[in-house]
């Protein structure tokens, strides 16, 4: 039986905004969000983004972690919701903006260390471009690389992860694919720099998420954190786990085990119209069920099927994984 380590972004348990409506439900307090996380039986941790709501409430966060017994799987740096970062954070050509992003990163690292969390996540959604002839690709990527190295050097015992995404909020993000993320790791040259693989981001970028796991293992064993959700590949829909790509999730889980991933899987959904607590509970149960299928699978049969490179044999395997004959 695989050891389940499930977390959730604490804000996913509140009410989410979209482009047209500021919220479809009521506002929840921090304490209510922690209580809602605690009420989901399969969760043992939370991920916390140091947004303006949370960045000045570090003692309150500590108290809620202690009160609920939840651990912190990752502390994420907010370099995407503040308008000062509208034209980039770690890659910004403006030294003052870039310095602010790095300062926030170091504060997040200090806070993570103070609560026993070993992973700090960056999602450089604003680091990229929207129009042609609007960015110096080499200069800005170099600035980003140097910023990641500085954060890694600030506390070598802390794992710094980059969450890649092909687009949004920029039309093109500098850390857009598993390949560009791995190249950034290689260029920065720091052992404690890794990748946070968001299943939905990989799917949106037309990657096969299981292959992305394998690639991270091949090139430096860089997979250090995972966000779990689902989508239709056209947008980052952040839907319930397994609601669209059920079979792909089985292959994804197999490759996580085959490559020895031992970190958290963090539920990351934006339940606009549904109750956040119910969505997260359903996703956790789906994920646990999908893992139980892999638990029961014949690993020798899977390995033999991979070696055959035969579509019919692969189809038979997938049918049997789902309980067919």
ZALONU-106176 format. One record per atom (N, C-alpha, C): x, y, z; residue in three letters. Coordinates in steps of 0.001 Angstrom, whole numbers, padded with zeros to 6 digits, always signed. Layout:
<atoms>
XYZALA ...
</atoms>
This chain:
<atoms>
+000844-001195+000000UNK +000000+000000+000000UNK +000878+001244+000000UNK +000630+002147-000938UNK +001406+003379-001017UNK +001027+004318+000123UNK +002010+005026+000663UNK +001763+005978+001736UNK +001185+007264+001149UNK -000090+007535+001412UNK -000752+008712+000856UNK -000317+009977+001599UNK +000032+011007+000862UNK +000362+012303+001450UNK -000386+013359+000643UNK -001577+013724+001125UNK -002435+014660+000412UNK -002505+015990+001157UNK -002429+017063+000375UNK -002545+018407+000910UNK -003585+019163+000082UNK -003837+020423+000453UNK -004767+021266-000295UNK -004318+022716-000154UNK -004490+023494-001204UNK -004293+024932-001073UNK -005413+025470-000202UNK -005035+026114+000885UNK -006008+026511+001890UNK -007095+027410+001317UNK -006745+028256+000342UNK -007745+029160-000218UNK -008756+028450-001105UNK -008451+027234-001557UNK -009421+026474-002350UNK -010641+026078-001539UNK -010545+026201-000233UNK -011656+025838+000644UNK -012568+027024+000932UNK -012289+028151+000290UNK -013145+029317+000434UNK -013997+029511-000800UNK -014234+030758-001179UNK -014989+031077-002386UNK -014036+031692-003404UNK -014145+031249-004644UNK -013201+031663-005683UNK -013823+032702-006611UNK -012987+033539-007180UNK -013441+034543-008140UNK -013159+034055-009554UNK -013923+034578-010508UNK -013575+034370-011910UNK -013558+035730-012601UNK -013491+035737-013899UNK -013356+037012-014623UNK -014617+037866-014535UNK -015744+037258-014164UNK -017007+037964-014263UNK -017717+038179-012927UNK -017430+037316-011965UNK -018113+037407-010683UNK -017082+037365-009551UNK -017109+038314-008627UNK -016108+038348-007553UNK -016177+037169-006604UNK -017321+036510-006488UNK -017454+035302-005666UNK -018868+034767-005813UNK -018988+033445-005874UNK -020307+032817-005955UNK -020796+032361-004588UNK -019953+032505-003578UNK -020333+032113-002227UNK -019836+033135-001231UNK -020078+032882+000042UNK -019689+033834+001079UNK -018189+033762+001354UNK -017677+034762+002025UNK -016276+034800+002407UNK -016068+033958+003665UNK -014981+033178+003686UNK -014650+032344+004836UNK -013432+032921+005554UNK -013433+032835+006873UNK -012277+033283+007642UNK -011152+032256+007522UNK -009952+032659+007917UNK -008832+031731+007916UNK -009128+030516+008786UNK -009718+030755+009956UNK -010031+029649+010861UNK -011022+028686+010233UNK -012013+029215+009534UNK -012993+028352+008872UNK -012329+027519+007774UNK -011412+028118+007030UNK -010720+027374+005976UNK -009897+026232+006563UNK -009200+026504+007668UNK -008439+025438+008313UNK -009362+024351+008846UNK -010494+024735+009407UNK -011448+023745+009910UNK -012006+022896+008771UNK -012267+023521+007653UNK -012781+022785+006495UNK -011726+021807+005966UNK -010455+022229+005982UNK -009385+021311+005576UNK -009301+020130+006535UNK -009372+020418+007820UNK -009290+019361+008832UNK -010442+018370+008704UNK -011582+018852+008242UNK -012762+017977+008141UNK -012689+017000+006979UNK -011747+017209+006054UNK -011559+016268+004938UNK -010617+015170+005426UNK -011147+013996+005627UNK -010440+012918+006324UNK -009107+012555+005696UNK -009008+012613+004375UNK -007806+012138+003700UNK -006676+013172+003653UNK -006943+014398+004102UNK -005917+015435+004075UNK -005083+015423+005347UNK -003771+015636+005173UNK -002886+015743+006332UNK -002094+017041+006342UNK -002267+017873+005300UNK -001457+019090+005194UNK -002183+020144+004373UNK -001632+021349+004392UNK -002135+022448+003567UNK -000960+023129+002880UNK -001235+023717+001731UNK -000294+024604+001062UNK -000806+026024+001255UNK +000098+026944+001541UNK -000298+028317+001859UNK +000407+029290+000923UNK -000380+030083+000215UNK +000170+031158-000605UNK +000206+032421+000245UNK +001354+033069+000334UNK +001479+034263+001158UNK +000943+035486+000420UNK -000384+035444+000190UNK -001102+036560-000412UNK -001220+037688+000615UNK -001690+038871+000195UNK -001867+039948+001173UNK -002688+039537+002395UNK -003659+038631+002197UNK -004473+038168+003324UNK -003644+037416+004351UNK -002649+036655+003875UNK -001905+035768+004756UNK -000539+036302+005175UNK +000049+037184+004375UNK +001448+037539+004597UNK +001669+038247+005941UNK +000656+038959+006420UNK +000802+039628+007704UNK +000212+038853+008863UNK -000154+037602+008619UNK -000832+036785+009634UNK -000057+035511+009950UNK +001254+035630+009991UNK +002064+034421+010150UNK +001851+033740+011503UNK +001686+034527+012553UNK +001440+033928+013862UNK +000081+033224+013880UNK -000881+033836+013232UNK -002216+033225+013146UNK -002163+031913+012352UNK -001346+031875+011315UNK -001167+030632+010557UNK -000569+029563+011456UNK +000467+029924+012215UNK +001093+028970+013142UNK +000055+028416+014124UNK -000780+029297+014647UNK -001785+028867+015625UNK -002796+027922+015005UNK -003187+028172+013764UNK -004157+027302+013102UNK -003547+025957+012723UNK -002283+025949+012339UNK -001608+024678+012077UNK -001543+023848+013352UNK -001184+024492+014466UNK -001091+023773+015742UNK -002463+023304+016200UNK -003471+024145+016012UNK -004819+023819+016478UNK -005421+022630+015731UNK -005174+022577+014413UNK -005768+021517+013596UNK -004872+020292+013448UNK -003584+020439+013766UNK -002662+019328+013591UNK -002250+019098+012151UNK -002598+020021+011263UNK -002203+019911+009863UNK -000761+020379+009684UNK -000058+019774+008740UNK +001292+020198+008414UNK +001251+021174+007247UNK +002350+021847+006998UNK +002476+022714+005822UNK +003283+021974+004770UNK +002642+021637+003647UNK +003330+020919+002580UNK +004231+021847+001786UNK +003787+023088+001598UNK +004563+024064+000840UNK +004096+025465+001191UNK +005026+026393+001178UNK +004705+027809+001276UNK +004980+028419-000095UNK +003972+029069-000666UNK +004111+029646-002004UNK +004289+031155-001925UNK +005120+031665-002814UNK +005412+033099-002875UNK +004385+033773-003780UNK +003806+034876-003321UNK +002853+035612-004150UNK +003593+036641-004997UNK +003870+036262-006241UNK +004452+037208-007195UNK +003540+037336-008415UNK +002242+037110-008204UNK +001321+037116-009337UNK +000071+037954-009092UNK -000341+038162-007832UNK -001592+038873-007555UNK -001395+040355-007298UNK -000164+040777-007057UNK +000134+042185-006792UNK +000395+042890-008120UNK -000307+044004-008408UNK -000114+044688-009701UNK +001303+045181-009962UNK +002117+045280-008915UNK +003508+045709-009128UNK +004250+044713-010023UNK +003760+043450-010065UNK +004416+042415-010864UNK +003759+042214-012229UNK +003000+043194-012685UNK +002232+043007-013917UNK +003123+042745-015134UNK +004374+043192-015111UNK +005276+042952-016242UNK +006474+042097-015834UNK +006234+041233-014864UNK +007279+040307-014455UNK +007665+040484-013003UNK +008154+039419-012409UNK +008618+039467-011020UNK +010107+039151-010982UNK +010461+037888-010969UNK +011875+037496-010930UNK +012603+037832-012225UNK +011851+038021-013301UNK +012472+038350-014591UNK +012321+039824-014946UNK +011750+040610-014050UNK +011475+042011-014375UNK +012769+042782-014675UNK +012787+043542-015761UNK +013962+044386-016052UNK +014114+045527-015043UNK +013071+045815-014273UNK +013125+046861-013253UNK +013782+046291-011994UNK +014963+046772-011631UNK +015682+046212-010480UNK +014877+046275-009176UNK +014067+047322-008997UNK +013292+047454-007776UNK +012201+046382-007692UNK +011555+046112-008800UNK +010505+045088-008828UNK +011117+043710-008590UNK +012226+043454-009274UNK +012891+042154-009106UNK +013373+041981-007667UNK +013904+043035-007074UNK +014366+042965-005683UNK +013211+042690-004735UNK +012034+043263-005022UNK +010859+043015-004181UNK +010440+041546-004267UNK +010469+040972-005473UNK +010119+039561-005639UNK +011081+038675-004864UNK +012361+038962-004950UNK +013363+038172-004234UNK +013197+038333-002724UNK +012893+039557-002284UNK +012671+039799-000859UNK +011488+038973-000355UNK +010409+038961-001117UNK +009251+038158-000716UNK +009598+036675-000694UNK +010422+036266-001642UNK +010855+034871-001658UNK +011639+034511-000413UNK +012535+035383-000001UNK +013349+035110+001188UNK +012499+035108+002453UNK +011498+035987+002519UNK +010589+035985+003665UNK +009786+034690+003715UNK +009381+034202+002561UNK +008656+032934+002510UNK +009545+031779+002960UNK +010809+031815+002558UNK +011766+030783+002973UNK +011949+030805+004486UNK +012089+031990+005051UNK +012250+032105+006509UNK +011021+031585+007237UNK +009846+031943+006720UNK +008615+031493+007374UNK +008466+029986+007269UNK +008749+029430+006091UNK +008660+027976+005911UNK +009575+027262+006899UNK +010805+027745+007020UNK +011757+027119+007939UNK +011263+027191+009379UNK +010585+028293+009727UNK +010137+028482+011110UNK +008998+027541+011497UNK +008287+026989+010510UNK +007174+026077+010818UNK +007482+024640+010383UNK +008732+024371+010053UNK +009131+023014+009708UNK +008729+022557+008324UNK +008499+023507+007428UNK +008159+023189+006037UNK +009430+023260+005197UNK +009648+022271+004339UNK +010909+022185+003597UNK +010789+022557+002124UNK +009594+022989+001677UNK +009384+023311+000264UNK +008782+024713+000134UNK +009405+025534-000703UNK +008857+026839-001064UNK +008608+026828-002569UNK +007395+027220-002962UNK +006985+027137-004361UNK +006892+028513-004999UNK +007429+028616-006198UNK +007237+029818-007003UNK +006340+029461-008181UNK +005342+030301-008422UNK +004558+030186-009655UNK +004749+031491-010417UNK +005673+031513-011372UNK +006012+032760-012072UNK +005045+033073-013206UNK +003761+033191-012852UNK +002737+033411-013873UNK +002874+034728-014605UNK +003438+035734-013938UNK +003588+037047-014584UNK +004913+037174-015325UNK +005757+036162-015230UNK +007066+036206-015892UNK +006942+035617-017292UNK +006840+036493-018264UNK +006670+036073-019647UNK +006398+037284-020509UNK +005588+037095-021553UNK +005295+038213-022461UNK +003969+037942-023151UNK +003431+038994-023777UNK +002138+038889-024463UNK +002240+039178-025960UNK +003194+040040-026354UNK +003293+040466-027748UNK +004695+040222-028300UNK +004770+040103-029616UNK +006060+039991-030282UNK +006819+041305-030163UNK +008136+041233-030152UNK +009015+042398-030008UNK +008729+043175-028714UNK +008264+042461-027691UNK +007915+043130-026435UNK +008807+042710-025281UNK +009753+041797-025518UNK +010576+041295-024414UNK +011947+040884-024940UNK +012944+041051-024096UNK +014288+040538-024387UNK +014363+039146-023775UNK +014123+038130-024580UNK +014001+036763-024081UNK +015239+036300-023320UNK +016407+036620-023840UNK +017643+036153-023203UNK +017890+036894-021888UNK +017752+038211-021917UNK +018004+039000-020705UNK +017047+038614-019588UNK +015756+038529-019901UNK +014764+038280-018862UNK +014851+036856-018322UNK +015127+035890-019176UNK +015327+034521-018685UNK +016577+034443-017803UNK +017605+035187-018172UNK +018830+035204-017366UNK +018564+035811-015993UNK +017803+036896-015952UNK +017449+037506-014677UNK +016658+036526-013809UNK +015749+035798-014410UNK +014962+034806-013667UNK +015876+033719-013097UNK +016761+033233-013937UNK +017714+032196-013521UNK +018555+032668-012340UNK +019040+033893-012398UNK +019867+034434-011322UNK +019061+034583-010025UNK +017790+034958-010153UNK +016938+035085-008968UNK +016711+033729-008311UNK +016496+032697-009113UNK +016296+031357-008544UNK +017559+030896-007818UNK +018706+031162-008402UNK +019971+030783-007751UNK +020136+031521-006427UNK +019750+032802-006393UNK +019873+033581-005158UNK +018963+033014-004068UNK +017744+032643-004417UNK +016832+032059-003427UNK +017367+030720-002923UNK +017905+029912-003828UNK +018462+028620-003431UNK +019644+028792-002482UNK +020481+029771-002761UNK +021663+030013-001926UNK +021292+030592-000562UNK +020154+031270-000498UNK +019734+031905+000755UNK +019544+030871+001865UNK +019010+029704+001505UNK +018866+028602+002473UNK +019002+027288+001706UNK +020218+026743+001632UNK +020446+025521+000853UNK +019677+024307+001363UNK +019161+024383+002599UNK +018382+023270+003131UNK +016923+023316+002694UNK +016518+024411+002065UNK +015145+024565+001599UNK +015066+024191+000118UNK +014053+023419-000248UNK +013818+023103-001653UNK +012971+024199-002274UNK +013479+024803-003341UNK +012755+025835-004080UNK +012210+025196-005351UNK +010921+025307-005556UNK +010332+024690-006746UNK +009737+025748-007677UNK +009774+025440-008964UNK +009158+026279-009991UNK +007952+025529-010555UNK +006802+026162-010499UNK +005581+025572-011055UNK +005410+026092-012481UNK +005589+025224-013447UNK +005539+025682-014839UNK +004107+025696-015377UNK +003907+026560-016364UNK +002590+026686-017014UNK +002790+027359-018356UNK +002150+026836-019383UNK +002383+027321-020738UNK +001877+028754-020946UNK +000767+029118-020285UNK +000195+030458-020425UNK -000735+030750-019250UNK -001070+031998-019087UNK -001956+032557-018068UNK -001238+032806-016745UNK -001229+034076-016342UNK -001933+035218-016933UNK -001276+035812-018179UNK +000025+035551-018418UNK +000650+036003-019667UNK +000278+035039-020789UNK +000311+035510-022020UNK +000015+034614-023135UNK +001135+033600-023354UNK +002356+033951-022913UNK +003508+033055-022963UNK +004278+033197-021663UNK +004463+032093-020933UNK +005218+032126-019682UNK +006624+031586-019917UNK +007624+032226-019293UNK +009000+031795-019500UNK +009238+030371-019000UNK +008688+030027-017848UNK +008786+028647-017361UNK +007470+027980-017758UNK +007406+027538-019025UNK +006136+027132-019617UNK +005921+025647-019752UNK +006995+024873-019802UNK +006890+023434-020033UNK +007854+022704-019114UNK +007707+021391-019066UNK +008645+020611-018263UNK +010065+020792-018786UNK +010205+020936-020104UNK +011528+021111-020696UNK +012182+022423-020298UNK +011427+023539-020382UNK +012011+024828-020015UNK +012297+024891-018514UNK +011467+024229-017713UNK +011723+024188-016268UNK +013012+023437-015969UNK +013227+022325-016649UNK +014453+021549-016446UNK +015679+022315-016932UNK +015537+023034-018039UNK +016652+023853-018521UNK +016999+024949-017514UNK +015973+025531-016879UNK +016220+026554-015878UNK +016936+025956-014669UNK +016553+024755-014271UNK +017251+024073-013172UNK +018718+023861-013523UNK +018957+023410-014735UNK +020325+023132-015165UNK +021153+024413-015225UNK +020546+025486-015758UNK +021279+026748-015895UNK +021570+027376-014538UNK +020623+027276-013601UNK +020831+027848-012270UNK +021901+027081-011511UNK +022003+025775-011765UNK +023075+024980-011183UNK +022984+024785-009680UNK +021769+024701-009142UNK +021587+024522-007706UNK +020844+023215-007448UNK +021395+022403-006554UNK +020798+021098-006269UNK +019432+021206-005604UNK +019187+022309-004887UNK +017912+022449-004179UNK +016850+023193-004991UNK +017077+023317-006308UNK +016062+023875-007202UNK +015351+022727-007904UNK +014029+022718-007821UNK +013274+021615-008417UNK +012013+022100-009105UNK +011157+021140-009436UNK +009948+021414-010209UNK +008717+021044-009405UNK +007720+021942-009438UNK +006378+021629-008944UNK +005525+021352-010172UNK +005135+020100-010335UNK +004381+019692-011519UNK +002890+019790-011201UNK +002215+020693-011887UNK +000758+020800-011788UNK +000164+019949-012908UNK -000618+018936-012526UNK -001178+018017-013527UNK -001936+018791-014610UNK -002751+019767-014188UNK -003534+020533-015144UNK -002685+021380-016061UNK -001583+021920-015533UNK -000688+022722-016371UNK -000006+021841-017423UNK +000388+020646-017009UNK +000999+019719-017963UNK +000005+019344-019056UNK -001240+019075-018663UNK -002273+018720-019643UNK -002560+019893-020569UNK -002637+021102-020017UNK -002874+022296-020824UNK -001769+022491-021849UNK -000536+022151-021497UNK +000592+022281-022412UNK +000748+021109-023356UNK -000270+020271-023469UNK -000299+019087-024321UNK +000843+018121-023998UNK +001222+018075-022733UNK +002142+017045-022277UNK +001344+015831-021835UNK +001990+014685-021821UNK +001441+013515-021142UNK +002020+013563-019737UNK +001201+013852-018716UNK +001745+014086-017379UNK +002637+012959-016864UNK +002312+011713-017178UNK +003161+010601-016746UNK +004551+010701-017364UNK +004609+011086-018644UNK +005912+011256-019290UNK +006680+012415-018649UNK +005969+013465-018246UNK +006622+014601-017587UNK +007274+014159-016289UNK +006606+013273-015559UNK +007196+012704-014335UNK +008483+011962-014673UNK +008423+011144-015715UNK +009594+010363-016115UNK +010753+011269-016538UNK +010446+012335-017275UNK +011483+013256-017729UNK +012150+013952-016542UNK +011339+014349-015556UNK +011908+014974-014349UNK +012874+014027-013649UNK +012546+012739-013645UNK +013435+011747-013026UNK +014720+011599-013822UNK +014603+011542-015134UNK +015764+011319-016004UNK +016799+012421-015888UNK +016319+013667-015818UNK +017230+014800-015912UNK +017367+015504-014562UNK +018008+014806-013638UNK +018363+015416-012365UNK +017469+015104-011203UNK +016457+014247-011381UNK +015532+013900-010293UNK +014967+015177-009681UNK +014340+016002-010515UNK +013952+017355-010119UNK +012501+017487-009644UNK +011705+016432-009676UNK +010304+016545-009267UNK +010217+016573-007745UNK +009770+017718-007187UNK +009772+017895-005736UNK +008398+018214-005150UNK +007417+018518-005985UNK +006082+018827-005469UNK +005078+018622-006593UNK +003830+018304-006224UNK +002801+018027-007229UNK +001505+018717-006843UNK +000855+019328-007842UNK -000499+019857-007688UNK -001429+019006-008548UNK -002575+018670-007997UNK -003493+017741-008661UNK -004830+018413-008962UNK -005273+018290-010209UNK -006588+018752-010657UNK -006827+018166-012040UNK -007881+018575-012703UNK -008174+018047-014034UNK -008688+019184-014917UNK -008633+018978-016236UNK -009173+019963-017171UNK -009380+019314-018536UNK -009955+020089-019450UNK -010238+019596-020801UNK -009110+019907-021791UNK -007951+020354-021285UNK -006752+020690-022058UNK -006827+022037-022779UNK -007991+022655-022862UNK -008099+023939-023536UNK -007808+025106-022600UNK -007972+024881-021289UNK -007762+025931-020295UNK -007431+025264-018971UNK -006932+026051-018041UNK -006600+025533-016719UNK -007866+025525-015859UNK -008754+024563-016134UNK -010081+024553-015528UNK -010080+024220-014032UNK -009008+023560-013544UNK -008899+023209-012117UNK -010137+022468-011624UNK -010415+021330-012254UNK -011604+020541-011939UNK -011283+019387-010992UNK -012325+018676-010591UNK -012195+017533-009697UNK -011288+016472-010322UNK -010405+015916-009523UNK -009445+014899-009967UNK -010177+013720-010614UNK -009703+013315-011800UNK -010259+012139-012457UNK -011555+012358-013183UNK -012089+013589-013158UNK -013394+013828-013783UNK -013308+013855-015306UNK -012101+014016-015849UNK -011921+014029-017297UNK -010912+012955-017731UNK -009730+012954-017138UNK -008639+012092-017597UNK -008394+010922-016643UNK -009406+010093-016453UNK -009306+009013-015472UNK -008156+008064-015793UNK -008080+007585-017019UNK -007020+006636-017385UNK -005644+007285-017314UNK -005550+008529-017729UNK -004247+009209-017668UNK -003762+009351-016230UNK -004694+009507-015289UNK -004297+009584-013894UNK -003699+008268-013416UNK -004216+007159-013903UNK -003660+005862-013501UNK -002216+005736-013978UNK -001947+006150-015210UNK -000570+006095-015698UNK +000318+007067-014923UNK -000229+008236-014615UNK +000498+009241-013840UNK +000903+008684-012479UNK -000034+008061-011778UNK +000252+007495-010454UNK +001272+006365-010568UNK +001131+005527-011599UNK +002110+004453-011789UNK +003519+005028-011916UNK +003679+006077-012725UNK +005020+006618-012938UNK +005547+007358-011711UNK +004668+007935-010920UNK +005115+008509-009652UNK +005735+007426-008773UNK +005110+006273-008749UNK +005629+005176-007928UNK +006888+004579-008551UNK +006868+004434-009856UNK +007997+003821-010550UNK +009260+004676-010400UNK +009091+005993-010290UNK +010241+006894-010163UNK +010551+007254-008706UNK +009765+006726-007770UNK +010077+006905-006354UNK +009695+008248-005763UNK +008673+008903-006315UNK +008239+010184-005750UNK +007661+009967-004354UNK +008106+010764-003379UNK +007670+010598-001994UNK +007078+011871-001395UNK +006879+012897-002198UNK +006359+014151-001682UNK +004847+014172-001602UNK +004323+015367-001336UNK +002877+015550-001235UNK +002249+015654-002624UNK +000970+015298-002693UNK +000128+015631-003830UNK -000910+016621-003309UNK -000838+017831-003822UNK -001669+018911-003314UNK -002858+019153-004226UNK -004053+019041-003659UNK -005277+019297-004409UNK -005374+020794-004688UNK -005512+021125-005957UNK -005486+022519-006394UNK -006649+022739-007343UNK -007799+023121-006806UNK -008986+023354-007617UNK -009522+024768-007420UNK -010247+025244-008423UNK -010969+026509-008289UNK -012462+026206-008440UNK -013111+025844-007346UNK -014541+025485-007411UNK -015420+026735-007411UNK -015618+027320-008580UNK -016346+028575-008662UNK -017775+028449-008123UNK -018513+027483-008627UNK -019933+027370-008307UNK -020236+026286-007280UNK -019272+025398-007043UNK -019466+024324-006074UNK -018888+024730-004716UNK -019319+024050-003670UNK -018750+024287-002356UNK -017315+023756-002321UNK -016376+024607-001903UNK -014965+024240-001943UNK -014638+023013-001120UNK -015229+022907+000049UNK -014933+021761+000916UNK -015397+020459+000271UNK -016566+020479-000362UNK -017104+019268-000988UNK -016296+018871-002217UNK -015846+019858-002974UNK -015011+019578-004145UNK -013698+018927-003721UNK -013059+019478-002688UNK -011789+018930-002226UNK -011971+017535-001650UNK -013041+017326-000912UNK -013327+015997-000369UNK -013521+014981-001501UNK -014254+015385-002527UNK -014488+014488-003661UNK -013184+014195-004407UNK -012358+015211-004614UNK -011076+015010-005285UNK -010170+014073-004489UNK -010141+014253-003169UNK -009311+013393-002325UNK -009779+011945-002420UNK -011087+011748-002431UNK -011621+010379-002526UNK -011336+009774-003893UNK -011445+010571-004940UNK -011101+010081-006274UNK -009625+009698-006341UNK -008772+010575-005825UNK -007340+010305-005872UNK -007004+009045-005084UNK -007606+008897-003918UNK -007377+007710-003102UNK -007859+006450-003828UNK -008998+006555-004509UNK -009521+005411-005256UNK -008607+005058-006430UNK -008151+006062-007162UNK -007252+005805-008284UNK -005947+005180-007797UNK -005459+005639-006647UNK -004254+005023-006077UNK -004522+003579-005678UNK -005728+003289-005190UNK -006044+001912-004790UNK -006069+000979-005998UNK -006439+001506-007160UNK -006397+000694-008383UNK -004957+000308-008705UNK -004059+001281-008584UNK -002650+000998-008832UNK -002104+000059-007751UNK -002585+000205-006522UNK -002183-000724-005453UNK -002449-002171-005858UNK -003610-002398-006470UNK -004040-003763-006811UNK -003453-004260-008128UNK -002856-003362-008871UNK -002356-003732-010201UNK -001175-004685-010106UNK -001011-005492-011142UNK +000132-006399-011260UNK +001278-005615-011907UNK +002247-005215-011100UNK +003337-004383-011615UNK +004152-005104-012679UNK +004322-006410-012528UNK +005052-007174-013546UNK +004325-007110-014884UNK +002993-007154-014834UNK +002208-007066-016068UNK +002377-005680-016711UNK +002374-004638-015890UNK +002564-003293-016431UNK +003940-003159-017074UNK +004978-003649-016375UNK +006331-003558-016928UNK +006442-004329-018241UNK +005836-005518-018286UNK +005882-006333-019498UNK +005148-005650-020645UNK +004022-004996-020333UNK +003248-004300-021364UNK +004032-003123-021924UNK +004705-002382-021062UNK +005529-001265-021534UNK +006610-001749-022490UNK +007176-002906-022196UNK +008268-003441-023017UNK +007784-003883-024397UNK +006500-004212-024503UNK +005969-004718-025782UNK +005815-003618-026834UNK +005544-002377-026379UNK +005287-001294-027334UNK +004180-001693-028305UNK +003078-002187-027729UNK +001972-002749-028502UNK +000672-002092-028042UNK -000009-001396-028950UNK -001216-000652-028591UNK -002334-001563-028085UNK -002469-002753-028682UNK -003535-003660-028259UNK -003256-004167-026849UNK -002012-004516-026575UNK -001661-004969-025229UNK -001886-003844-024217UNK -001581-002613-024592UNK -001808-001479-023702UNK -003299-001283-023437UNK -004108-001432-024473UNK -005552-001295-024310UNK -006102-002372-023375UNK -005630-003601-023558UNK -006073-004678-022665UNK -005698-004393-021217UNK -004491-003871-021020UNK -004037-003552-019668UNK -004945-002497-019043UNK -005244-001432-019784UNK -006090-000373-019230UNK -007483-000888-018886UNK -008035-001776-019726UNK -009346-002342-019450UNK -009320-003189-018174UNK -008241-003960-017995UNK -008127-004786-016805UNK -007918-003939-015548UNK -007197-002842-015683UNK -007024-001940-014534UNK -008365-001415-014042UNK -009293-001235-014954UNK -010627-000737-014602UNK -011589-001854-014221UNK -011067-003063-014099UNK -011909-004179-013645UNK -012511-005010-014739UNK -012155-004723-015996UNK -012688-005513-017099UNK -011954-006820-017287UNK -012463-007666-018167UNK -011851-008971-018441UNK -011162-008953-019799UNK 
</atoms>
